[in-house]
């Protein structure tokens, strides 16, 4: 049985069986779903297609706005900066930010996205991973393998902590997505198991305690902009890990710490919209206006 509950167990399985991390994840899925590897990879290929289509829709659709009318158009603003070559933070980061906003805006407008690991964090992994993949001309199968690495990471986090904002705060959503992206990017760029683990740990440590405080209960403010920052977080973490920088705290201990931090957060800061930014005067006014409208 290809069972793993921690990142250490995932990488040890790969080493013991002398196979790659994506192969471990696929073999686990084969055992659970009774589907063939061809079917499983076909499903992931479809996920990749939806991710790319969401990026395109978010950057090219005219007048794309959320159901509330509060969000839309920010992705194009950053993309314009990227296209002009006037980004303050560089071409790769600028493109990843634009794509993260684009996917999140498509989600807010009720368009098709892939929840990785949730709808509220859907822009982080595709934006960061596909920006790197495109920059370094990685093939489709390589990207699909990286997505399976992300899947394995997400599964561990879901088992050891949570990927739900209502349970663990936004660290569980945008944080987990950034960890998944950081590990996937590190794998895609040739990082070994230790570097992948360090990338996940570094990205998660950056968001410990991040609260979930959606204004008016909608997955728009501040969720969409947090996707942009989450994509940048994953790029920074992957770059540090690939350079040889290590996390002093092992990744599985970081994940357990994230679980404990999430448990310690008050309910007001876990998707109830009763605290944080959701309780500010402006947020209360927005909520009131939406209810009256």
TAPE-V986822 format. One line per field, one symbol per residue. burial: + if it has 9 or more other ideal C-beta (glycine too) atoms within 8 Angstrom, else -. A space follows every 50 residues. Layout:
burial->???
This chain:
burial->---+-++++++-++------+++++++++++--------++-+++-++-+ +++++-+++----+-+-+-+++-+++-++-++----+----+++++++++ +++++++++---++-+++-++++++++++++++----+---+++++++++ ++++++++-++++++--++++++++++++++++++++++-+-+-++++++ ++++++++-+++++++-+-+++++++++++++++++++-+++----+-++ ++-++++++-++--+--+++-++-+++++---++-++--+---
